[in-house]
Amino acid sequence: MFERVAANDIGIIARGLFILLAIIVIGVGLAEHQLTTLTQRPEQERFFYIGRNREDVYSAYAFGYGLTLGKIYPFAHISRTDHELVVHIANHAITIPAKIEIDGRFIGHWLDVWHRQFVDEAFAAKEQVLEYWNHIRPYIETAIQAVRTQAQAAIVQIKQYIGE
């Protein structure tokens, strides 16, 4: 009944979930920016934020939910740079990137390739349609001429019938 998911399918699913998460994070950030602009609060984007005040109270804020931890027993040390957030727990360090850089040049490259393929296919289709038209044009002209002669003969018969 249940089958295991193939390894390459897991990669595709993980990539899709990552893209969905990125879209959600960007959307929440944009919504919070708009709300900040509408309410004219000081500019402070915090759809995801981790910080510490002077009394060693840690505050975390993500997607509208806040959590505050006070320092009763020292169990971790959090340090932050412009590019990463480092959490030291016991003898382990967990590094979380604070800035994610995405190179979009490959998207532009593939859009250019797709555009060139589309234009080439459009020109090929146009040439094929013109070739088909040149093949069937004599038949269509012959059929139109036959319809004209039959229509003229019918008009002559109607005039004769009306004239009698």
C-alpha positions in Angstrom: 0.0 0.0 0.0 2.7 2.5 1.0 5.8 2.8 -1.1 9.0 4.6 -0.3 9.7 7.8 -2.0 12.7 7.8 -4.4 15.7 9.9 -3.4 15.4 12.3 -6.3 11.7 12.8 -5.5 12.7 13.7 -1.9 15.1 16.3 -3.3 12.3 17.8 -5.5 9.9 17.8 -2.5 12.5 19.5 -0.3 13.2 22.1 -2.9 9.5 22.8 -3.3 9.1 23.2 0.5 12.1 25.5 0.6 10.7 27.6 -2.2 7.3 27.7 -0.4 8.9 28.7 2.9 10.9 31.5 1.1 7.7 32.8 -0.5 5.9 32.8 2.8 8.8 34.6 4.5 9.0 37.2 1.8 5.2 37.7 1.8 5.1 38.1 5.6 8.0 40.6 5.4 6.2 42.6 2.7 2.9 42.6 4.6 4.7 43.8 7.8 6.5 46.5 5.8 3.1 47.7 4.4 1.6 47.6 7.9 4.5 49.6 9.2 4.1 52.1 6.4 0.3 52.4 6.9 0.5 52.8 10.7 3.6 55.1 10.4 5.5 53.2 13.1 9.3 53.5 13.2 10.9 51.5 10.4 11.8 48.2 12.1 11.2 45.1 10.1 10.7 42.1 12.4 9.0 39.3 10.7 12.0 37.2 12.0 14.1 38.6 14.8 16.3 37.2 17.6 17.9 39.6 20.1 19.1 40.1 23.7 18.8 43.1 25.9 21.3 44.3 28.7 19.6 42.1 31.3 20.3 39.0 29.3 16.7 38.5 28.3 16.4 36.8 24.9 13.6 37.8 22.6 12.6 35.8 19.5 10.0 36.9 17.0 8.9 34.9 14.0 5.8 35.3 11.8 3.8 37.3 14.3 4.6 35.1 17.4 7.0 36.3 20.1 8.9 34.4 22.8 10.9 35.8 25.6 13.5 33.8 27.6 15.1 35.2 30.7 18.5 34.0 31.8 18.1 31.9 34.9 20.8 29.3 34.1 23.3 29.9 31.4 22.8 27.1 28.9 23.7 28.9 25.6 25.5 31.8 24.2 24.1 33.6 21.1 26.3 35.8 19.0 25.4 37.6 15.8 27.3 39.1 12.9 25.9 40.7 9.7 26.0 37.4 7.9 25.2 34.8 10.5 23.7 33.9 13.9 25.8 31.5 16.0 24.3 29.6 18.9 26.9 27.9 21.2 25.3 25.1 23.3 27.8 23.1 25.4 30.6 22.2 23.0 28.5 22.6 19.9 28.0 25.6 17.7 25.0 26.0 15.4 25.4 28.5 12.6 22.3 30.0 11.0 22.8 32.3 8.0 21.3 35.7 8.5 21.6 36.8 4.9 20.7 34.5 2.0 22.0 35.4 -1.4 20.3 34.1 -4.5 22.0 34.3 -7.8 19.3 34.9 -10.4 21.5 34.9 -13.5 20.7 31.3 -14.3 17.0 32.3 -14.5 17.8 35.0 -17.0 19.9 32.6 -19.0 17.1 30.0 -19.2 14.5 32.6 -20.0 16.7 33.7 -22.9 17.1 30.1 -24.1 13.3 29.6 -23.8 12.7 32.9 -25.8 15.1 31.8 -28.6 13.4 28.4 -28.8 10.0 30.0 -28.9 11.0 32.4 -31.6 12.6 29.6 -33.7 9.5 27.4 -33.3 7.2 30.4 -34.2 9.2 31.0 -37.4 9.2 27.3 -38.3 5.4 27.1 -37.7 4.9 30.2 -39.9 6.9 28.6 -42.7 5.0 25.3 -42.4 1.6 27.1 -42.5 2.8 29.1 -45.6 3.9 25.8 -47.3 0.5 24.2 -46.4 -1.3 27.2 -47.8 0.6 27.1 -51.0 -0.3 23.4 -51.4 -4.0 23.8 -50.7 -4.5 27.2 -52.4 -5.3 25.8 -55.9 -7.9 23.4 -54.4 -9.5 26.2 -52.4 -9.6 28.5 -55.5 -11.1 25.7 -57.6 -13.8 25.1 -54.9 -14.6 28.8 -54.7 -14.9 29.0 -58.4 -17.3 26.0 -58.5 -19.4 27.6 -55.7 -19.5 30.8 -57.7 -20.7 29.1 -60.9 -23.3 27.1 -59.0 -24.5 30.3 -57.2 -24.7 32.1 -60.6 -26.6 29.2 -62.1 -29.0 29.2 -59.1 -29.5 33.0 -59.5 -30.3 32.5 -63.2 -32.8 29.8 -62.3 -34.5 31.9 -59.6 -34.8 34.8 -62.1 -36.4 32.5 -64.7 -38.8 31.1 -62.1 -39.7 34.6 -60.9 -40.1 35.8 -64.4 -42.6 33.0 -65.4 
